[in-house]
Amino acid sequence: MPVEESFTTALRSAADLAPEPNALAFAQGAATRGVRRRRRRRAAVLAGAAAVAAAVLAAGSLPALHGDRAPAAQPRSSVSGEYMRDALVSLLPSGRVTGAMGFTGNEGDVKRGPSAVVDLETAHTGGQISLGVDRIATPVTEASRGAHCFDPSERPTLSCSRTVRPDGSVLMVNVLLPERSGAGKVLVASYTRPDGRQVRVDTYNRDGRPEPPLSTEQAVAVVTSSVWDVTFDGVRVTDPPKPGVTLPPTAALHDAVAKLLPSGAVAGPADGLAMPGRVRLQVSLDGRTSWVTVDVEPHWQEGEQSDPRGTFESGRGPELTHTADGTSVVAGAHRESDGTDGPEVQWNAEALHADGTRVTVNEWNGPDARTFLPGAPALTVDQLRALATAPAWRG
C-alpha cells in the first residue's frame, strides 16, 4: 500500500476509534450533528496532513528500525515531524516499516499536539500504529479524556485496565473487539501525568488478522517512554474548563432524575461511565423498560462569544416550542432512518433553559447504547419533555 494511502487510512481509522463523551446524542438532529462533526473533524485532520505529506514523502528513505538511540531532542519549542516519526519507529518491535510519517501538530488550522503514524509488518502480524501527545485539563480524574475505560455499551470491549501509579499518573489500556466482520482487535493505550501531559497510541491490524501489531506490554512501553518528554513544549490544553462552571456528578444526576420521573416510574442504577454531567439508567413504568440518558450542560456565561439560544433554535422548524418560563424545547419520536415509514425507535427531548442550562434526554429500547429496537417506550414524549424542562435543572 502506498504511504499516502496508508497514512490516510490511519487517520480515518483513528478518527473512528476516538470516543466522544456524548456519544448517545442519537436522536433527530443530534445524530445528524454528530455525524457532521466527525466528518468535519476527519476532513480537517486530512487537510492539515495533506500540506506536509509531500514533503515527508520527499524526505527520502524510511528511518531504520531499532537504531542505536532515539533521535536527538529538538532545541525549539515544537519538535519536528521527523523527530516524532523517528522516535516512534525507535520504540517498535523488530519488523519492517512500510510507511512512516510525523507531524508537528501545527499544520493548517487543526489544533493538536505532534503525532506520528507508522505501518509495521512483523513475522506474525502487522498493521498501523498512530501516536499523539496532548495536554488535558487538570486535575486528572476518572472522567478526564483518555483517563477512563471506553463505554462497553457504546464500543464492544474485550478488556480495560486503569492503573494509577505512585506519582499520580494514570495508565489506561483498552482492548476493543472488532465492530465489523473481518476486522481485528484494536488496542488503545494512554499515559496521563498529573500535570495533564498525555501520550496515546492506537494500534490495529487493517488486514483482518486478529492481533494488533503491538502487544499490551509493547504499547505501554511506547506511551511511557521518556522520548516524549520533549514533545510537550508549546502544546496547550485543548479542553480547558470554564471558570466557575462545575458539571454535576453522575450520582447527583441519578438522584435528580429519580425524583423527577412521573409517578409510578422506577429508576434503575446508573450504568456506564461515571462522567460528570451525564447519567444513563433504565427506567420502568407500567411493565415497560427503556434506557434513558440525561446530559446536563452548564449554563451560558456572560462574555462568551455567542448566545447559545440562536444555535439551539436554528433550523428546528415547527418542532421548536417555548414554555411559559422562557425555556426552548424540542421533543419528538424518531424512526430508524429519516424519511421512512418504519417503526419509531428513538425518543428525545432537548431543552435550553432561560439561564442557559441545556438538558438533553434520550430514550430507546435495546440491550445497549448501540441497539435501537421498536416497541412502546417506558416514558412518553410528553414525559421526556417534562423531564428536560423541569426547573430543578437550573443553576
C-alpha positions in Angstrom: 0.0 0.0 0.0 1.5 3.4 -0.9 2.4 5.5 2.0 -0.1 8.3 1.1 -3.0 5.8 1.1 -1.7 4.1 4.2 -1.5 7.3 6.1 -5.0 8.4 5.0 -6.4 5.1 6.2 -4.6 5.5 9.5 -6.1 9.0 10.1 -9.6 7.9 9.2 -9.4 4.9 11.5 -8.0 6.9 14.4 -10.9 9.4 14.0 -13.4 6.5 14.1 -11.8 5.0 17.2 -11.7 8.1 19.3 -14.7 8.0 21.7 -16.7 11.1 22.2 -18.1 11.9 25.6 -21.7 12.4 24.5 -21.9 9.5 22.0 -25.5 8.9 22.9 -26.8 12.1 21.1 -28.5 9.9 18.5 -32.0 11.5 18.2 -33.1 13.5 15.3 -30.8 16.5 14.9 -28.4 15.2 17.5 -27.4 12.2 15.3 -27.0 14.4 12.3 -24.8 16.9 14.2 -22.7 14.0 15.5 -22.1 12.6 12.0 -21.3 16.1 10.6 -18.9 16.8 13.5 -17.0 13.6 12.9 -16.9 14.3 9.1 -15.6 17.8 9.7 -13.0 16.6 12.2 -11.7 13.9 9.8 -11.7 16.4 6.9 -9.8 18.9 9.0 -7.2 16.3 10.0 -6.7 15.1 6.5 -6.5 18.6 5.1 -3.9 19.6 7.7 -1.8 16.5 6.9 -2.0 16.9 3.2 0.1 20.0 3.3 3.1 18.2 4.7 2.6 14.7 3.2 4.5 15.5 0.0 7.4 17.0 2.0 7.6 13.9 4.2 7.5 11.5 1.3 10.2 13.5 -0.5 12.5 13.3 2.6 13.9 10.0 1.3 14.3 6.6 2.8 12.3 5.5 5.8 14.0 5.6 9.2 15.9 2.5 10.3 14.1 0.2 12.8 15.9 -0.3 16.1 18.6 2.4 15.8 21.3 2.7 18.4 19.3 5.5 20.1 16.3 7.7 19.8 16.8 10.9 17.7 18.2 13.9 19.5 15.7 16.3 21.0 14.9 19.4 19.1 16.1 22.6 20.7 13.0 24.6 19.9 9.5 24.8 21.4 7.9 22.5 18.9 9.5 19.2 17.9 9.7 18.3 14.2 7.7 15.8 12.4 10.9 13.9 11.8 11.5 13.6 15.5 8.0 12.2 16.1 8.4 9.7 13.3 11.9 8.5 14.3 11.1 8.4 18.0 8.1 6.1 17.4 10.0 3.9 15.0 12.8 3.5 17.5 10.4 2.1 20.1 8.8 -0.5 17.9 9.5 -4.3 17.9 11.5 -5.9 15.2 9.8 -5.8 11.8 9.6 -4.0 8.5 8.4 -0.4 8.4 6.4 0.1 5.2 5.3 3.6 5.9 6.1 6.3 8.5 5.1 10.0 8.9 5.4 12.5 11.7 3.7 15.9 12.2 4.4 18.9 14.4 0.7 19.4 15.2 0.8 22.9 13.7 -0.3 22.0 10.2 -3.3 24.1 8.9 -6.0 25.1 11.4 -6.0 21.7 13.2 -5.3 22.2 16.9 -3.5 19.1 18.2 -0.1 18.1 19.6 2.6 16.5 17.5 1.9 13.0 16.2 3.2 10.1 14.1 1.8 7.2 12.1 3.7 4.0 11.2 2.9 0.9 9.2 4.7 -2.1 10.7 4.9 -5.7 9.4 6.3 -8.4 11.6 6.6 -12.1 11.3 3.3 -12.9 12.9 1.2 -9.7 12.5 1.2 -6.2 11.2 -0.8 -3.1 10.9 -0.9 0.6 11.8 0.3 2.4 14.9 -0.6 6.0 15.5 0.6 8.1 18.4 -0.2 11.6 19.6 0.6 13.8 22.5 -1.8 16.2 24.1 -2.4 18.3 27.3 -5.7 17.8 29.1 -7.2 19.9 31.8 -6.2 19.2 35.4 -6.8 17.8 37.9 -6.8 14.4 36.2 -9.8 12.4 37.3 -11.7 9.3 36.3 -13.8 11.5 34.0 -10.8 13.1 32.2 -10.4 12.4 28.5 -8.2 9.4 27.9 -8.1 8.5 31.6 -11.1 6.2 31.7 -12.3 3.0 30.1 -14.3 3.2 26.9 -18.0 2.6 27.5 -18.5 -1.1 26.7 -22.2 -0.5 25.7 -21.0 2.0 23.0 -17.9 0.2 21.8 -17.5 -3.6 22.2 -14.7 -4.1 24.7 -12.6 -7.2 25.4 -10.8 -5.7 28.4 -9.8 -2.5 30.1 -7.3 -1.7 32.8 -6.8 1.5 34.7 -3.7 1.9 36.8 -2.8 4.8 39.0 0.9 4.9 39.6 2.6 6.2 42.8 3.3 9.5 41.2 -0.4 10.0 40.3 0.0 9.3 36.6 -2.8 7.2 35.0 -2.1 4.3 32.6 -5.1 3.1 30.6 -5.2 0.1 28.3 -8.3 -0.6 26.3 -8.6 -3.7 24.1 -11.5 -3.3 21.8 -13.4 -6.0 19.9 -13.9 -5.7 16.1 -17.0 -3.9 15.1 -17.3 -5.5 11.6 -16.6 -8.8 10.1 -13.0 -9.4 9.0 -11.5 -6.8 11.3 -9.2 -7.5 14.2 -8.9 -6.2 17.8 -7.9 -2.7 18.5 -5.5 -1.7 21.3 -5.6 1.8 22.7 -3.1 2.8 25.4 -2.8 6.2 27.1 -0.5 7.6 29.7 -1.6 10.7 31.5 0.6 12.5 34.0 -0.8 14.6 36.9 0.1 17.9 35.1 -2.1 16.8 32.1 0.6 15.7 29.7 -0.8 12.7 27.8 0.5 10.2 25.3 -1.8 7.9 23.4 -1.2 5.1 21.0 -3.8 3.3 18.8 -2.8 0.1 17.1 -4.8 -2.2 14.9 -4.5 -4.6 12.0 -6.3 -3.5 8.9 -5.9 -6.8 7.1 -8.2 -8.9 9.2 -5.6 -10.7 11.3 -6.8 -10.9 14.8 -4.0 -9.3 16.8 -2.7 -5.7 16.5 1.0 -5.1 15.7 1.8 -4.2 19.3 1.2 -6.3 22.4 -0.1 -4.7 25.6 3.3 -4.6 27.1 4.8 -3.1 23.9 2.1 -0.4 23.7 2.7 0.5 27.4 6.4 0.8 26.8 5.8 3.2 23.9 3.4 5.6 25.8 5.6 5.7 28.9 8.9 6.2 27.2 10.9 9.3 28.1 11.5 10.2 24.4 8.1 12.1 24.5 9.1 14.4 27.4 10.5 17.0 24.9 7.4 17.0 22.8 5.0 18.9 25.1 6.6 22.4 24.8 4.1 24.6 23.1 1.2 22.1 23.4 -1.7 23.9 25.1 -4.7 22.4 26.9 -7.3 21.6 24.3 -10.2 21.2 26.7 -9.8 24.0 29.3 -12.6 24.0 31.9 -14.9 27.0 32.1 -14.1 29.2 35.1 -16.8 28.8 37.8 -18.7 26.0 36.0 -18.9 22.6 37.6 -20.7 19.7 35.9 -22.9 17.7 38.3 -21.6 14.3 39.2 -23.3 11.2 37.9 -24.6 10.2 41.3 -26.3 13.6 41.8 -27.8 13.4 38.3 -29.2 10.0 39.0 -30.9 11.2 42.2 -32.3 14.2 40.4 -33.7 12.1 37.6 -35.3 9.6 40.0 -37.1 12.5 41.8 -38.3 14.0 38.5 -39.8 10.8 37.0 -43.6 10.5 36.7 -45.5 8.8 39.4 -45.0 5.0 39.4 -41.8 5.1 37.4 -38.8 3.2 38.8 -35.2 4.3 38.2 -32.6 1.6 37.9 -29.0 2.1 39.0 -26.7 4.3 36.9 -24.9 2.4 34.2 -21.8 3.0 32.1 -19.2 5.7 32.6 -19.1 7.9 35.6 -19.0 11.1 33.5 -19.9 14.4 35.2 -22.9 16.0 33.5 -24.2 12.7 32.2 -26.1 9.7 33.5 -27.6 6.6 31.9 -30.1 4.3 33.5 -33.0 2.0 32.8 -36.5 3.3 33.7 -39.5 1.1 34.2 -43.2 2.2 34.1 -46.4 0.2 33.6 -44.5 -3.0 32.6 -42.2 -1.3 30.1 -38.5 -0.8 30.5 -36.3 1.5 28.4 -32.8 3.1 28.5 -32.7 6.8 29.3 -29.8 9.1 29.3 -29.7 12.7 30.7 -27.0 15.1 29.8 -26.8 18.5 31.6 -24.5 21.2 30.2 -23.6 24.2 32.4 -25.4 27.5 32.0 -24.2 30.0 29.5 -21.8 32.6 30.9 -21.9 36.3 30.1 -19.0 37.3 28.0 -18.8 34.1 25.9 -18.6 34.6 22.1 -22.2 33.8 21.3 -25.6 33.3 22.9 -26.5 29.6 22.7 -30.1 30.3 22.0 -29.6 31.1 18.4 -27.6 28.0 17.8 -30.1 25.8 19.7 -33.1 27.1 17.8 -31.5 27.3 14.4 -33.3 25.1 11.8 -35.6 23.5 14.4 -38.8 24.4 12.5 -42.2 23.6 13.9 -40.8 21.2 16.4 -39.5 24.1 18.4 -41.7 25.3 21.3 -41.3 27.5 24.3 -42.6 27.1 27.8 -44.1 29.9 29.8 -40.9 30.5 31.8 -38.8 31.0 28.6 -37.4 27.5 28.1 -36.9 26.5 24.4 -37.6 22.8 23.9 -37.6 20.3 21.0 -39.1 16.9 21.6 -40.2 14.0 19.3 -40.1 10.4 18.3 -37.8 9.3 15.5 -37.6 6.4 13.1 -34.6 4.2 12.3 -33.9 6.2 9.2 -35.2 9.7 8.3 -37.9 9.8 5.7 -39.0 6.1 6.2 -42.3 4.7 7.3 -40.6 2.2 9.7 -41.3 2.0 13.4 -40.2 4.6 15.9 -37.0 3.5 17.7 -35.8 6.7 19.4 -37.4 9.3 21.6 -35.8 12.5 22.8 -36.3 15.9 24.3 -33.8 18.8 24.3 -34.3 21.9 26.4 -32.4 25.2 26.7 -33.5 26.9 29.9 -33.7 30.6 30.3 -30.4 30.7 32.3 -28.6 28.8 29.5 -28.6 25.4 31.1 -29.1 22.8 28.4 -30.7 19.4 29.2 -30.9 16.5 26.7 -32.9 13.4 27.4 -32.7 10.4 25.1 -34.7 7.2 25.3 -34.6 3.9 23.5 -35.3 0.2 23.7 -32.5 -2.3 23.4 -29.8 -4.2 25.2 -27.2 -1.5 25.0 -26.5 2.0 23.7 -25.9 0.9 20.2 -29.0 -1.1 19.5 -32.4 0.6 19.0 -35.5 -1.7 18.9 -39.1 -0.8 18.1 -41.7 -1.0 20.8 -43.5 1.2 23.2 -41.1 3.1 25.4 -41.3 3.4 29.2 -41.8 7.2 29.0 -43.9 9.1 26.5 -42.5 12.1 24.6 -44.5 14.4 26.8 -42.9 12.8 29.9 -39.5 13.3 28.4 -40.3 16.9 27.7 -41.4 17.4 31.3 -38.2 15.9 32.5 -36.0 18.0 30.3 -37.8 21.3 31.1 -38.0 20.8 34.9 -37.0 23.9 36.8 -34.8 21.8 39.1 -32.1 21.7 36.4 -31.4 25.4 36.5 -28.2 26.7 38.1 
